[in-house]
Amino acid sequence: MFTELNSSAELESLKDSEAAMLVYFSADSCNVCKSLKPKVETTVHQEFPNMKMVYVKTDELPETAGQHRVFTIPTVLVFFEGKEFIRKVRTFSIDELIREIKRPYSLIFSE
């Protein structure tokens, strides 16, 4: 489930230590963000159990959003081994997000 971040340093540390990570940028004032977040959380948790999920409130950490070129919310960034692979902004389909994550995820976590 989502872990709320409190600093840019925390995000950078996680990018270095997690093999797969989804970052959800949002704000409390965004109604689209509020409705989309639980859907992303549930689906990603079910489909990709080894993926770390973190939440960044852009109104509380504007510098973190700026460092990652996030100027519109909601924005989802997916990192594999510290590198950004996927960026979804504003309106996107959960199914599309899942399809794009599947291949790199399966390469990293193949059994």
Secondary structure, 3 states (H helix, E strand, C coil): CCEECCCHHHHHHHHHHCCEEEEEEECCCCHHHHHHHHHHHHHHHHHCCCCEEEEEECCCCHHHHHHCCCCCCCEEEEEECCEEEEEEECCCCHHHHHHHHHHHHHHHCCC
